[in-house]
Amino acid sequence: MVVFLTILQVLVCLGVIAAVVLQSGKSAGLSGSIAGGAEAFFGGKKKGLDELLGKITRWLAAAFLVLTLLITILQ
């Protein structure tokens, strides 16, 4: 049982890493503050994808937490 949960935890961990890496940055330094006004005026980046990746990240992080607690309890 612990081996299965550990494998599942590794897969969830890789999912969290992928979801975080695929998200766009919130700020890009000085150039982001200059271009930020233009992005807000002309439509900006893919907000739908970033929101979806944010939700996926939250769910995967919660699953990682639960799996970590389960593995700790079962050992």
N, C-alpha and C positions, 0 to 999 in steps of 0.2 A: 504494500500500500504506500509506504513511504517512497519507494522508488518511482512509482507512478506519479505521485504528487510532485516529486522533484523534477521529473521530466516535464510535467505540465508547467511547473514554475519556470523552468528554463525557456519553454516556448512563449509563455506570457512575458517574460523578461525581454526576449528578442522582439516581441510585438511592441512593448513599451518603447524600446530603443528606436525601432523603425518609425513609430508614430511621432516621437519627439523630433527625430531628424528630419522628417518630411514636413514639419510645420515651418512656416516662414517666420523670420525673426520679428519681434515687436518693434525694434528700432535698429537702424543701421548706422548709428553714430551721427555725426554732423550732417552727412549727406542725406540721411533719413529724415532729419528734421527740416531740411530745406525742401526735399521732394515730398514730404508728407502732406503739405498743403495741396500740392498738385494732385496727389493720389486721392485725397478726400474730395477734391473738386471734380475730377474726371472719372471717378469710379473706383479706383484703387485695385488691390489685388483680389485674388479669389477668396472672398470671405466665406463662402459656403464650404469650401474644402477645409479651410482652417478651423471652422467651427466643428465640422465632422471629426477632424483629427483630434481636436480638443476633447470632444466627448469620448472618442475611442481611448485616448490617453487616460482619462479619468477612470473609465471602466476597467481598463487593463491594470492600472495602478491599484484599484480596489481589489481586483482579483489576485494580484501579486501579494498584497497585504494579507488577505484571507489565507492564501496558500502557505505563506510564510508562517502564520500563526498555527495552521493545522499541522504542518511539518514539525514545528517546535513542540506542539502538544503531544504528537504521536511518537516522538523519539524518547 
